[in-house]
């Protein structure tokens, strides 16, 4: 037993070379971005003295534009590099054939360029994408490198979310080849992780096996918003010029405006309440396929403000000025258990969460009294939940304190990153 413990301690101290594979996240080579799961882990590993190569893309998912027109390697800090793989194929819609072709091209570019880098000790690959995971696992098997696949989304089941109910049987038939391919990939991963329990369960089901001692749930994390002094004053003025102040009763919705969101329900609820509460304001930070439709629903009302894409400072300052954060998704197959980065960011800012998901989000918010869940598609119920917070300042503040406590206990990025590092060390220990 003493020998095993000593080896684990040695592996924790050993300086690893880690490959992180994830496209679509905010990149630290740009200014004023909020680091997410991969970016924060890369920073943490590098600061601990490990060598990190983050494989990403030259195409920015959120903004749908290129950051580079060719393959590029960028130094972030000592021990941390980002590889921008380049695909001449891009996409405008998140659910599209073009995006599948884009992912295939990135996977091919990874296969070509991976041989140019020093062999890693461990590979951590996000799911999606299936194509990246397939190439990572092939590399791992060839060179004896353990591969962790981190399930963040239920791909390819994801595509069924946009299929009308009557066409879902046909959709399942058409998706069968992708599902078979996903199963083949996941069953060869050495370790599976998930950001929520349902994600890990989904991955294990596709892999066709039971949970082993290394498979585990590692939560989504976030860093607390840290703004003060002149920086905060400048950002507050920026919001005031747009009609958002500390005096308005602000609800922030930070999201990609896609077909998966129940955003129209929230907009209608706020418009309904604006007849009674003149100071209520919903601020929508983000863009997406449904933006034009949602703007049409909001019309000329001054209670809804579409802020567009927001940088880290703008997001943080908005949350500091808000009374609640909205997490509005449709409870389609696989999405009722969604628990996104934005929920954790709301918690970090001490905001009660107005939620529509009936699965994991509702369960954890109810258990910690950190938010309220409304009935999806029901603007009146959504309005009632908001009114409860507006009329009861003590309830709003108490839920905010509970939200902050929940964040500190389970979702602080420091805890999450240490959990990942512990997993990496455990894997290396078992591999000798």
C-alpha positions in Angstrom: 0.0 0.0 0.0 2.8 2.4 0.9 4.5 1.6 -2.5 1.3 2.5 -4.4 0.8 5.8 -2.4 4.5 6.7 -3.0 4.1 6.1 -6.8 0.9 8.2 -6.9 2.7 11.1 -5.1 5.7 10.8 -7.6 3.3 10.9 -10.5 1.6 14.0 -9.1 5.0 15.7 -9.0 6.1 14.4 -12.4 6.0 16.9 -15.2 3.7 15.6 -17.9 3.2 16.4 -21.5 -0.5 16.7 -22.1 -2.4 17.1 -25.3 -5.8 18.8 -25.0 -8.1 18.5 -28.0 -11.0 20.9 -28.3 -12.1 23.3 -30.9 -14.8 25.9 -30.4 -13.7 27.4 -27.1 -12.5 30.9 -26.5 -8.8 31.1 -27.1 -6.3 32.9 -24.7 -4.3 34.3 -27.6 -7.2 36.8 -28.0 -7.8 39.7 -25.6 -10.4 39.8 -22.9 -11.8 36.2 -23.3 -13.3 34.0 -20.6 -11.4 30.7 -20.4 -13.7 27.7 -20.4 -13.1 24.0 -19.5 -10.1 23.4 -21.8 -8.6 26.8 -21.7 -8.6 26.9 -17.9 -7.2 23.4 -17.7 -4.4 24.3 -20.1 -3.5 27.4 -18.1 -3.5 25.4 -14.8 -1.3 22.6 -16.2 1.2 25.0 -17.6 1.4 27.0 -14.4 2.1 23.7 -12.6 5.1 23.2 -14.9 3.5 20.6 -17.2 3.9 20.9 -21.0 0.6 21.5 -22.8 -0.3 21.4 -26.4 -3.9 22.5 -27.1 -5.2 21.4 -30.5 -7.9 23.8 -31.7 -9.0 25.5 -34.9 -8.3 28.7 -36.9 -12.1 29.1 -37.2 -14.0 30.8 -34.3 -17.1 28.9 -33.5 -18.9 31.7 -31.6 -18.2 34.4 -34.1 -18.2 32.3 -37.2 -15.0 33.8 -38.6 -11.4 32.9 -39.0 -8.6 34.0 -36.6 -6.0 32.8 -39.1 -6.2 31.9 -42.8 -3.7 29.0 -42.3 -2.2 26.4 -40.0 -0.5 28.2 -37.1 1.2 27.4 -33.8 0.9 30.1 -31.1 2.7 30.3 -27.8 0.4 31.3 -24.9 2.9 31.1 -22.0 5.9 29.0 -20.9 4.9 25.3 -21.5 1.6 26.1 -23.3 1.1 26.1 -27.1 -2.1 26.3 -29.1 -2.1 24.6 -32.5 -4.6 26.2 -34.8 -5.6 23.5 -37.3 -7.0 25.0 -40.5 -10.0 23.9 -42.5 -10.9 25.9 -45.7 -14.4 24.6 -45.1 -16.3 26.6 -42.5 -20.0 26.8 -41.5 -22.7 29.3 -40.6 -25.2 27.0 -38.9 -24.3 24.9 -35.9 -26.4 22.0 -37.2 -25.3 21.6 -40.8 -23.6 19.3 -43.3 -20.9 22.0 -43.7 -20.0 21.6 -40.0 -19.6 17.8 -40.4 -17.2 18.4 -43.3 -15.4 21.0 -41.3 -14.8 18.6 -38.4 -13.6 15.9 -40.8 -11.0 18.3 -42.3 -9.8 19.3 -38.8 -9.4 15.6 -37.8 -7.4 15.0 -41.0 -5.1 18.0 -40.2 -4.6 16.7 -36.7 -3.5 13.3 -38.1 -1.0 15.0 -40.4 0.5 17.4 -37.8 0.4 15.2 -34.7 3.6 13.4 -35.8 5.5 16.7 -35.7 5.2 17.0 -31.9 6.8 15.3 -29.0 4.7 12.3 -27.9 2.5 13.1 -24.9 2.0 11.2 -21.7 -1.8 11.6 -21.9 -4.4 12.9 -24.4 -7.6 14.6 -23.2 -10.1 14.9 -26.0 -13.5 16.5 -25.9 -16.6 15.0 -27.3 -17.8 16.2 -29.7 -16.2 15.9 -32.1 -16.3 12.2 -33.0 -13.7 12.7 -35.8 -11.2 14.3 -33.5 -11.7 11.5 -30.9 -11.3 8.8 -33.5 -7.9 10.2 -34.6 -6.8 10.8 -31.0 -7.6 7.2 -30.1 -5.8 5.9 -33.2 -2.7 7.9 -32.2 -3.0 6.6 -28.6 -3.2 3.0 -29.6 -0.3 3.3 -32.1 2.1 4.9 -29.5 0.8 3.6 -26.2 -0.7 6.9 -25.0 -3.8 6.8 -22.8 -6.8 8.7 -24.2 -9.5 10.3 -22.1 -12.7 11.3 -23.9 -14.7 14.0 -22.1 -18.4 13.8 -22.9 -19.9 17.3 -23.2 -22.7 16.7 -25.6 -24.7 13.8 -26.8 -23.4 13.7 -30.4 -24.8 12.4 -32.8 -28.1 12.3 -30.8 -27.8 16.1 -30.9 -29.2 16.2 -34.4 -32.5 14.7 -33.3 -33.2 17.9 -31.3 -34.0 19.8 -34.5 -36.1 17.0 -36.1 -39.9 17.3 -35.7 -41.4 14.6 -33.5 -43.2 12.9 -36.4 -40.0 12.6 -38.3 -37.8 11.2 -35.4 -38.2 7.5 -36.4 -36.8 8.4 -39.8 -34.2 10.6 -38.2 -33.0 7.6 -36.1 -32.7 5.5 -39.2 -30.6 8.2 -41.0 -28.4 8.7 -37.9 -27.8 5.0 -37.4 -24.4 5.0 -39.3 -23.2 7.9 -37.2 -24.4 6.1 -34.0 -22.5 2.9 -34.9 -19.4 5.0 -35.7 -19.7 6.8 -32.3 -20.0 3.5 -30.5 -16.9 2.1 -32.2 -14.9 5.2 -31.2 -16.0 5.4 -27.6 -15.5 1.7 -26.8 -11.8 2.2 -27.6 -11.3 5.2 -25.3 -9.2 4.3 -22.2 -11.2 6.6 -19.9 -14.5 8.4 -20.1 -15.4 11.5 -18.2 -18.6 13.6 -18.3 -19.5 17.1 -17.1 -22.8 15.8 -15.6 -23.8 12.3 -14.5 -26.1 11.8 -17.6 -23.1 12.6 -19.9 -21.0 9.9 -18.4 -23.9 7.4 -18.5 -24.5 8.2 -22.2 -20.9 7.7 -23.0 -20.7 4.4 -21.2 -23.9 3.2 -23.0 -22.4 4.0 -26.4 -19.1 2.3 -25.3 -21.1 -0.8 -24.4 -19.4 -1.2 -21.0 -19.8 -0.6 -17.3 -18.1 2.2 -15.4 -14.5 1.5 -14.4 -12.4 2.9 -11.5 -11.1 5.7 -13.7 -14.3 6.8 -15.4 -15.9 9.7 -13.5 -17.9 12.9 -13.5 -15.8 16.1 -13.4 -18.1 19.1 -13.2 -18.1 22.2 -15.3 -16.1 24.9 -13.6 -15.7 28.7 -13.8 -13.6 31.5 -12.4 -15.3 34.1 -10.2 -15.8 37.5 -11.9 -13.2 39.9 -10.6 -13.8 43.5 -11.5 -13.1 46.6 -9.6 -11.9 50.2 -9.7 -11.4 51.9 -13.1 -12.0 48.8 -15.1 -15.5 48.2 -13.6 -16.3 52.0 -13.9 -15.6 51.9 -17.6 -17.7 48.8 -18.2 -20.6 50.2 -16.1 -20.6 53.3 -18.2 -20.6 51.2 -21.3 -23.8 49.4 -20.1 -25.4 52.7 -18.9 -25.1 54.0 -22.5 -27.2 51.0 -23.5 -29.9 51.6 -20.9 -28.7 49.0 -18.4 -27.9 50.3 -14.9 -27.9 49.1 -11.3 -31.3 50.7 -10.9 -32.9 48.5 -13.5 -34.0 45.0 -12.5 -31.8 43.1 -14.8 -32.0 39.5 -15.9 -29.0 38.3 -18.0 -29.3 35.6 -20.6 -25.9 34.7 -22.0 -26.3 32.0 -24.7 -26.0 31.0 -28.3 -29.4 31.8 -29.8 -30.1 28.4 -31.4 -33.2 26.2 -31.9 -32.5 24.4 -28.6 -33.3 27.4 -26.5 -36.6 28.3 -24.9 -35.8 32.0 -25.3 -39.1 33.1 -26.7 -40.9 32.1 -23.5 -38.5 34.2 -21.4 -38.9 37.2 -23.8 -42.7 37.0 -23.6 -42.6 36.7 -19.8 -40.5 39.8 -19.5 -42.7 41.7 -21.9 -45.8 40.7 -19.9 -44.1 41.8 -16.6 -43.0 45.1 -18.1 -46.6 46.4 -17.9 -46.3 46.1 -14.1 -42.6 46.6 -13.5 -41.3 49.4 -15.7 -37.7 48.8 -14.5 -37.4 45.2 -15.6 -34.9 44.5 -18.3 -33.7 41.3 -20.0 -30.2 41.6 -21.5 -29.4 39.0 -24.1 -25.7 38.4 -24.7 -25.0 36.3 -27.7 -25.9 35.7 -31.3 -27.2 32.7 -33.3 -29.6 31.3 -35.9 -32.7 32.5 -34.1 -31.6 36.1 -33.3 -33.8 37.6 -36.1 -36.8 35.6 -35.0 -36.4 36.6 -31.3 -35.9 40.3 -32.2 -39.2 40.1 -34.1 -40.9 38.7 -31.0 -39.5 41.5 -28.8 -40.5 44.2 -31.3 -39.8 47.7 -30.1 -40.1 47.0 -26.3 -37.4 48.7 -24.2 -37.5 45.9 -21.7 -35.5 43.6 -23.9 -31.9 44.5 -25.0 -30.0 42.4 -27.5 -26.3 43.1 -26.7 -24.8 40.7 -29.2 -21.5 38.9 -28.5 -19.9 39.9 -25.2 -16.3 39.7 -24.1 -15.3 38.6 -20.7 -15.4 42.0 -19.1 -18.8 42.8 -20.5 -20.2 39.5 -19.3 -18.7 39.8 -15.8 -19.9 43.4 -15.4 -23.4 42.5 -16.7 -23.7 39.7 -14.1 -22.5 42.0 -11.3 -25.4 44.4 -12.3 -28.0 41.6 -12.6 -30.6 40.2 -10.2 -30.9 36.8 -11.9 -29.4 34.7 -14.7 -31.5 32.7 -17.2 -30.8 29.2 -18.4 -33.5 28.4 -20.9 -33.4 25.2 -22.9 -36.0 22.9 -24.4 -36.3 19.5 -22.7 -35.6 17.5 -25.8 -33.9 14.0 -25.6 -30.5 14.4 -24.0 -30.9 18.1 -23.3 -33.1 18.0 -20.2 -29.9 17.1 -18.3 -27.9 20.0 -19.8 -25.9 22.1 -17.3 -23.9 24.6 -19.3 -21.0 26.9 -18.6 -23.3 29.9 -18.3 -25.2 28.4 -15.3 -21.9 28.0 -13.4 -21.0 31.6 -14.3 -24.3 32.8 -12.9 -23.6 30.8 -9.7 -20.1 32.3 -9.4 -21.7 35.8 -9.5 -24.2 34.9 -6.8 -27.2 35.1 -9.1 -30.3 33.0 -8.7 -30.9 30.9 -11.8 -34.1 31.0 -13.7 -34.2 27.6 -15.3 -36.3 25.6 -17.7 -34.5 22.2 -17.7 -36.3 19.4 -15.9 -33.2 17.2 -15.3 -29.9 17.8 -13.6 -30.1 21.6 -13.5 -33.5 21.5 -11.7 -32.2 18.8 -9.3 -29.1 20.7 -8.2 -30.8 24.1 -8.1 -33.7 22.8 -6.0 -31.5 20.8 -3.6 -29.4 24.0 -2.9 -32.3 26.5 -3.2 -30.2 28.4 -5.7 -32.8 29.0 -8.4 -36.3 28.5 -9.8 -37.5 26.3 -12.6 -40.4 27.3 -14.8 -42.4 25.2 -17.2 -40.9 25.3 -20.6 -43.1 27.1 -23.2 -45.2 28.7 -20.5 -44.6 32.5 -20.4 -47.1 32.9 -17.5 -45.3 30.4 -15.3 -42.0 32.0 -16.2 -43.4 35.4 -15.3 -44.7 34.1 -12.0 -41.2 32.8 -11.1 -39.6 36.1 -12.0 -42.2 38.0 -10.0 -41.5 35.9 -6.9 -37.9 37.2 -7.1 -39.0 40.8 -7.9 -41.5 41.0 -5.1 -39.4 39.2 -2.5 -36.0 40.9 -2.2 -35.1 38.6 0.7 -35.8 35.5 -1.4 -33.7 36.9 -4.2 -30.8 37.6 -2.0 -30.9 34.3 -0.1 -31.0 32.4 -3.3 -28.0 34.4 -4.5 -26.0 33.5 -1.4 -27.0 29.8 -1.9 -25.9 30.1 -5.5 -22.5 31.4 -4.5 -22.0 28.7 -1.8 -22.9 26.0 -4.4 -20.3 27.4 -6.7 -17.6 27.5 -4.1 -18.4 23.9 -3.0 -18.6 22.2 -6.4 -17.9 24.4 -9.4 -14.9 26.6 -8.6 -12.4 26.1 -11.5 -9.6 25.5 -9.1 -11.4 22.4 -7.7 -12.2 21.2 -11.2 -8.7 21.5 -12.5 -7.2 19.7 -9.5 -9.7 16.9 -10.1 -8.4 16.6 -13.7 -4.8 16.6 -12.6 -5.5 13.9 -10.0 -7.1 11.8 -12.8 -4.1 12.2 -15.1 -1.7 11.2 -12.3 -3.8 8.2 -11.4 -3.8 7.1 -15.1 0.0 7.4 -15.3 0.4 5.5 -12.1 -1.7 2.6 -13.4 0.3 2.6 -16.7 3.5 2.4 -14.7 
